Amino acid sequence: MDNAASLTAIQIAELIRKRELSATEAVQASLDRIELLNPAVNAFVTVCHDEALAAAERADRAVASGAELGPLHGVPIGVKDLDPVAGVRVTRGSRLFAEEVAQDTIMCVDRLVKAGAIVVGKTNTPEFGFKATTDNALFGPTSTPFNLAMNAGGSSGGSAAAVATGMVPLAQGSDAGGSLRVPGAFCGVFTMMTTFGRVAVPARPNAFRRLNPMVCYAPLARTVEDAVLGLDLMSGPHPRDPYSFPLHGSLASALTPSLAGLRVAYSPDLGGYPVESEVESLVRAALPAFKEAGAEVTEVDFRLPLPHAELTAMWRRYLSLCHAESAEVSRSQGIDLLGEQGRVVDPHYLASVRTGAALSAVDFRLGDLVRTKVLDVFEDLFDEFDLVISPVNSVAGIPNDDTRTTVGPCRVGGQEVDPFVGWSLTSPFNLIASPAATVPVGRAANGVPVGLQIAARRHNDAAVVRGAVALQRQSPWQGLYQEFEGSLRERG
């Protein structure tokens, strides 16, 4: 089928079940698309060509035999190179691990594979996933396909770009402060950070798979329906993840275009972040879609419990502690990041490790006091509103030239911001463990997509899905991909 690369994951699976498309054709279309577009975009860093085709042949034999098929049977997917897939190289974006091969598969991906998905490769990420742009010394930057001079965002930038270009209909990513939503916005795709614990992540005794209540795993997709299917398949408790919890119903039940009865708060700056006027205008222009779907929309003026710069700095301290922990575990396994081996590691990451190592337990607990204040501010909002809407990012893209040296912009609208993620409005929801999604709402003058953030109270993930699908129905963003396909045809 000539247009297999433009199909959604749900469409591919349905056509395979009907025997109108083979899994081999679907995977080959994905591999062809990667060969065509990846040299320019740099979304995939490892392509599992032979393994994926072999898995597709097994999938086709299962169809021919009349076997029971999973919801993603034969659907090609990408996996962030921060996370392991058994038998496949897992570099974590670092020259230290350039040739390491994973021994197991992270559970959220394993659940997709058991549902029939076929991994076609690993997607680019910043070294150890430590920043909100995707660039590393091993593979270089990943671009948003809508402007190749601009970065895809991070740390799930490779997955976002892979989905936006149609290399795969679904790709896995993770989020500890915006790593799903930042690139999702810059690449014009949908993704959703769920309530922490909805997707279980069993701990493992190494530096990169440990219990962390700030990290969420989820898929990125071109449609809300695809992402929700992936999330429902990933979700569920596990005894070795004490933050995970039993589920009561699927998110698919929230795929309704009606927002009747929902109260929506719009904050143009999420309590005090600087936001470029072009970004805010595009987000504001999407508000009528919520009203047309039946919601009551109110612009609110609330303040964060401390200035945005201090809030970002507090969140950075949490990440620094995680980085220091990773470095210590690595040292116990013979890899000394602060010694000679660290000479090939990004100096910004090493600086974060040193910052974390210098923090005390008292520093950590004082940070939790601030988190409580942040939680109280948002809980006050959620007492009155079902959803809180804001921009995802403060800026309309980041040039690839900036990502290696400064990791991001130092100023937004004349105000100083933390270059790591001070230009994003995502991390507060990691701090309070609430669900939050990014939905495309248009493109800036430079061509880079802009994302609208939808957030809700913990365990109200269904409301976020309702808001996203209503916006998709009222203001569909498929035109973004049609424009991209048109530009490809023009370039031949």
C-alpha positions in Angstrom: 0.0 0.0 0.0 1.6 3.3 -1.2 0.2 5.4 1.6 0.9 3.1 4.6 3.3 5.7 6.1 0.4 8.2 6.4 -1.9 5.9 8.3 -2.6 6.0 12.0 -1.7 3.1 14.2 -5.3 2.2 14.6 -5.8 2.2 10.8 -2.8 0.0 10.2 -3.9 -2.6 12.8 -7.4 -2.6 11.4 -6.2 -3.1 7.8 -3.9 -5.9 8.9 -6.7 -7.7 10.7 -8.8 -7.4 7.5 -5.9 -8.7 5.5 -5.9 -5.6 3.3 -2.4 -4.7 4.4 0.3 -7.0 5.6 2.6 -6.3 8.6 5.5 -6.7 6.3 4.1 -3.9 4.1 3.5 -1.7 7.1 7.0 -2.2 8.5 8.7 -1.8 5.1 6.8 1.5 4.5 8.2 2.6 7.9 11.7 1.6 7.0 11.5 3.3 3.6 10.3 6.4 5.3 13.2 6.4 7.7 15.6 5.9 4.9 14.1 8.8 3.0 13.7 11.4 5.8 16.0 10.4 8.7 19.2 11.9 7.1 17.7 15.4 7.3 15.7 15.0 10.6 17.9 12.6 12.6 15.0 11.1 14.5 16.3 7.5 14.6 19.8 6.6 15.8 19.5 2.8 15.5 17.3 1.1 12.9 16.3 -2.5 13.5 15.9 -3.3 9.8 16.3 -7.1 9.7 14.8 -7.7 13.2 11.7 -5.6 12.3 11.1 -7.4 9.0 11.5 -10.8 10.7 9.0 -9.8 13.4 6.6 -8.6 10.6 6.9 -12.0 8.8 5.9 -13.7 12.1 3.1 -11.3 12.5 1.8 -12.1 9.0 2.0 -15.9 9.7 -0.1 -15.3 12.8 -2.7 -13.5 10.7 -2.7 -16.3 8.1 -3.1 -19.0 10.8 -6.2 -17.2 12.3 -4.4 -16.6 15.6 -5.8 -14.0 18.1 -4.3 -10.6 17.2 -3.4 -7.8 19.6 -4.7 -4.2 19.2 -1.4 -3.1 17.7 -0.7 -6.3 15.6 1.9 -5.4 13.0 2.2 -1.7 13.8 5.7 -0.3 13.6 6.9 1.8 16.6 9.9 3.7 17.8 11.5 3.6 21.2 13.5 6.4 22.9 17.2 5.4 23.1 17.2 6.2 26.8 15.3 3.0 27.4 16.2 -0.6 26.7 14.8 -3.1 24.1 16.3 -6.5 24.5 19.0 -7.3 21.9 19.1 -3.7 20.6 21.8 -1.1 21.1 20.9 1.4 23.9 23.4 4.3 24.0 21.4 6.8 26.2 22.9 9.4 23.8 26.3 8.9 25.4 29.6 8.0 23.9 30.2 6.0 27.1 27.6 3.5 26.0 27.9 3.7 22.2 28.0 -0.1 21.7 26.0 -1.3 24.7 23.3 -3.9 23.9 20.3 -4.1 26.2 19.5 -7.4 28.0 15.8 -6.6 28.7 13.0 -4.4 27.6 11.4 -1.6 29.6 8.0 -2.8 30.7 5.9 -0.1 29.0 7.4 -1.0 25.6 7.1 -4.7 26.4 3.4 -4.2 26.9 3.1 -2.6 23.4 5.1 -5.5 21.9 2.9 -8.0 23.6 0.0 -6.2 22.0 1.5 -6.8 18.6 3.7 -3.7 18.0 7.0 -4.1 16.1 10.0 -2.0 17.2 11.7 -0.6 14.1 14.4 1.4 15.9 15.6 3.6 18.7 15.1 7.4 18.6 17.5 10.2 19.5 17.7 11.8 23.0 20.1 14.2 24.7 22.8 12.5 26.7 21.1 10.6 29.6 17.9 12.6 28.7 19.1 15.5 30.9 17.9 18.5 29.0 14.9 19.8 27.1 16.5 19.9 23.6 17.7 16.8 21.7 21.4 17.0 20.8 24.4 14.9 21.8 28.0 14.4 20.9 27.3 10.9 19.6 24.6 11.6 17.1 24.1 15.3 16.8 20.8 17.3 17.0 17.3 16.2 16.0 15.3 18.8 14.1 11.6 19.5 14.0 10.6 18.5 10.5 8.7 21.8 10.0 12.0 23.8 10.1 15.2 21.8 9.9 17.2 24.6 11.4 15.2 24.3 14.6 15.5 21.7 17.3 12.8 19.0 17.9 12.9 19.7 21.7 13.7 17.1 24.3 14.3 14.8 25.7 12.0 12.7 23.6 12.8 14.7 20.5 13.7 11.8 18.3 10.3 10.1 19.1 8.4 13.3 18.4 10.1 13.9 15.1 9.7 10.3 14.0 5.9 10.5 14.6 5.6 14.0 13.0 7.3 12.8 9.8 5.3 9.5 9.6 8.3 7.3 10.1 6.2 5.5 12.7 2.6 6.2 13.8 3.5 5.7 17.5 6.7 6.2 19.5 7.5 5.8 23.2 8.9 8.6 25.3 9.3 9.7 28.9 8.8 12.9 30.9 10.4 14.2 34.1 9.8 17.9 33.5 8.5 18.3 30.0 10.4 15.7 28.0 7.2 14.5 26.3 5.3 17.8 26.0 8.2 20.1 25.0 9.1 18.1 21.8 5.5 17.2 21.2 4.7 20.9 21.0 7.7 21.7 18.8 7.0 18.8 16.4 3.2 19.2 16.3 2.2 15.9 17.7 0.0 14.8 20.6 1.3 13.3 23.8 0.2 13.1 27.4 1.9 12.7 30.7 -0.5 10.7 32.9 -0.9 10.8 36.6 2.3 9.3 38.0 1.8 5.6 38.7 -0.7 5.0 35.9 2.1 3.4 33.8 4.2 1.2 36.1 8.0 1.2 35.8 9.5 -1.6 37.8 12.8 -0.6 39.4 16.0 -2.2 38.1 19.4 -2.3 39.8 21.2 0.1 37.5 21.7 3.9 37.1 19.0 4.5 34.6 15.9 2.4 35.7 15.1 3.3 39.3 12.0 4.4 41.2 11.3 8.1 40.6 7.8 9.6 41.2 8.5 12.5 38.8 9.0 10.4 35.7 6.2 9.3 33.4 6.3 7.1 30.3 3.8 7.5 27.4 3.5 7.3 23.6 3.6 10.2 21.1 1.2 10.1 18.1 -0.4 12.1 15.4 -3.9 11.5 16.9 -5.3 11.5 20.4 -6.9 8.1 19.6 -3.6 6.5 18.8 -1.9 7.9 21.9 -4.8 6.8 24.1 -4.7 3.3 22.7 -0.9 3.2 23.4 -1.5 4.6 26.9 -4.2 2.1 27.8 -1.9 -0.8 26.7 1.1 0.6 28.7 -0.9 1.3 31.8 -1.5 -0.9 34.8 0.1 -1.6 38.2 3.2 -3.7 39.0 4.2 -5.0 42.4 7.8 -3.7 41.9 6.6 -0.2 41.4 5.1 1.1 44.7 3.9 4.3 43.0 1.7 2.3 40.5 -2.0 1.8 41.3 -5.0 -0.2 40.0 -6.9 1.3 37.2 -10.7 1.8 37.0 -11.7 1.9 33.4 -9.7 2.9 30.3 -8.9 6.3 28.9 -10.6 5.2 25.6 -13.9 5.8 27.3 -13.1 9.5 27.4 -12.8 9.8 23.6 -15.9 12.0 23.3 -16.0 15.4 21.6 -18.3 16.9 24.2 -17.0 19.0 27.0 -20.5 19.8 28.3 -20.3 20.6 32.0 -16.6 21.1 32.1 -15.1 24.2 33.6 -11.8 25.4 31.9 -9.3 27.9 33.2 -7.0 29.6 30.8 -3.8 31.1 32.1 -1.6 32.8 29.4 1.5 32.5 31.6 0.7 29.7 34.1 1.1 32.0 37.0 4.2 34.0 36.0 6.3 32.6 33.2 7.4 34.9 30.4 5.8 33.9 27.1 6.4 35.2 23.6 3.4 37.1 22.3 3.2 35.0 19.1 3.0 31.8 21.1 0.3 33.1 23.4 -1.7 34.4 20.5 -1.8 31.0 18.8 -2.9 29.3 22.1 -5.5 31.9 22.8 -6.9 31.5 19.3 -7.8 27.9 20.2 -10.0 28.8 23.1 -13.2 29.1 21.1 -12.9 25.4 20.2 -13.4 24.5 23.9 -16.5 26.7 24.1 -17.9 25.2 20.9 -17.5 21.7 22.5 -19.6 22.8 25.5 -17.0 23.9 28.1 -17.2 27.1 30.1 -13.9 28.9 29.6 -12.5 31.6 32.0 -9.3 33.4 31.9 -7.6 33.4 35.3 -4.9 35.4 36.9 -3.2 33.4 39.6 0.3 33.6 40.9 2.8 30.8 41.6 4.0 30.7 45.2 7.5 31.9 44.1 9.0 33.5 41.0 9.3 31.2 37.9 13.1 31.4 38.0 13.1 30.1 41.6 10.6 27.4 40.8 12.7 26.2 37.9 15.8 26.3 40.1 14.1 24.1 42.7 13.0 21.6 40.0 16.6 21.6 38.7 17.8 20.7 42.2 15.6 17.6 42.1 17.1 16.6 38.7 20.6 17.3 40.0 20.0 14.9 42.9 18.8 12.3 40.3 21.9 12.9 38.2 24.2 12.6 41.2 22.5 9.3 42.2 22.9 7.9 38.7 26.6 8.9 38.8 27.1 7.1 42.1 25.4 3.9 40.9 27.5 4.1 37.7 30.6 4.4 39.8 29.7 1.3 41.7 29.5 -0.5 38.3 32.9 0.7 37.2 32.0 3.9 35.3 33.3 7.0 37.0 31.6 10.0 35.4 33.6 12.4 37.5 36.9 10.8 36.6 38.6 10.1 33.3 35.6 8.4 31.7 33.6 11.6 32.2 35.8 13.5 29.7 33.5 12.4 26.9 30.3 13.3 28.8 28.4 16.6 28.3 29.9 19.2 30.7 26.4 20.5 31.5 25.4 17.1 32.7 28.5 16.8 34.8 27.9 20.2 36.3 24.4 19.0 37.3 26.0 15.8 38.9 28.3 18.0 41.0 25.4 20.2 42.0 23.4 17.3 43.1 26.3 15.7 45.0 26.7 18.9 47.0 23.1 19.0 48.1 22.0 17.7 51.6 19.0 15.8 52.7 17.8 19.0 54.3 17.9 20.7 50.9 15.8 17.9 49.5 13.2 18.2 52.3 13.0 22.0 52.0 12.3 21.5 48.3 9.3 19.3 49.2 8.0 22.2 51.3 8.0 24.3 48.1 6.4 21.5 46.2 3.6 21.5 48.7 3.0 25.2 48.2 2.9 24.6 44.4 0.4 21.8 44.9 -1.8 24.0 47.1 -1.9 26.8 44.4 -3.0 24.3 41.7 -5.4 22.4 44.0 -7.1 25.7 44.7 -7.6 26.1 40.9 -8.8 22.5 40.5 -11.3 23.1 43.3 -13.0 25.5 40.8 -12.0 24.2 37.4 -11.7 20.8 35.8 -8.9 21.8 33.3 -6.1 24.3 33.3 -4.9 25.5 29.9 -1.7 27.3 29.0 1.0 27.3 26.4 3.5 24.4 26.5 6.6 26.4 25.6 7.4 30.1 26.0 9.2 30.3 22.7 8.5 29.4 19.1 11.4 27.0 18.7 15.1 26.8 19.5 17.8 26.9 16.8 19.9 23.8 16.6 23.0 26.0 16.7 22.1 26.9 20.3 21.5 23.4 21.7 25.1 22.3 22.1 26.5 25.4 23.7 23.7 26.9 25.8 21.1 24.1 25.8 18.4 26.6 25.3 17.5 30.4 25.3 18.7 32.4 28.3 16.0 35.2 27.8 12.4 35.2 26.9 10.6 38.6 26.3 13.5 40.4 27.9 13.4 38.3 31.1 16.2 36.0 32.1 15.3 32.3 32.2 17.1 29.1 33.0 18.3 27.8 29.6 17.6 24.2 30.5 13.8 24.5 30.8 12.9 27.9 32.1 11.4 28.6 28.7 8.8 25.9 29.2 5.7 25.8 31.3 5.7 22.1 31.9 7.7 21.2 35.1 5.1 22.4 37.6 2.9 19.5 36.7 5.7 17.1 37.3 6.2 18.6 40.7 2.6 18.0 41.7 2.2 14.6 39.8 -0.7 15.8 37.7 -1.7 14.7 34.2 -0.9 17.1 31.4 -0.9 16.9 27.6 0.2 18.9 24.6 -2.1 19.6 21.7 -1.0 21.3 18.4 -2.7 24.6 17.8 -0.9 26.0 14.8 2.5 27.1 13.5 4.6 30.2 14.3 6.0 32.4 11.5 9.2 30.4 11.4 7.2 27.2 10.7 7.6 25.6 14.1 4.4 24.2 15.6 3.0 25.6 18.9 1.4 23.4 21.6 -1.4 24.1 24.0 -1.1 22.4 27.4 -4.1 20.8 29.1 -3.7 19.8 32.7 -6.0 18.4 35.4 -6.0 17.2 39.0 -4.3 13.9 39.8 -6.4 10.8 38.6 -8.5 13.0 36.4 -6.6 11.9 33.2 -10.0 11.3 31.5 -10.7 15.0 31.6 -7.4 15.8 29.8 -8.3 13.3 27.1 -11.8 14.8 26.7 -10.2 18.3 26.3 -7.7 17.0 23.8 -10.1 15.1 21.6 -12.6 17.9 21.6 -9.9 20.3 20.4 -8.9 17.7 17.8 -12.5 17.5 16.5 -13.2 21.2 16.6 -9.8 22.4 15.3 -8.1 19.4 13.6 -4.4 19.6 13.2 -4.0 17.0 10.5 -3.4 19.9 8.1 0.1 20.2 9.6 1.0 16.8 8.3 -0.7 17.5 4.9 1.5 20.6 4.6 4.5 18.5 5.4 3.7 15.9 2.8 3.1 18.6 0.3 6.5 20.1 0.9 8.0 16.7 0.5 6.4 16.3 -2.9 7.6 19.8 -4.0 11.2 18.8 -3.0 10.8 15.6 -5.1 
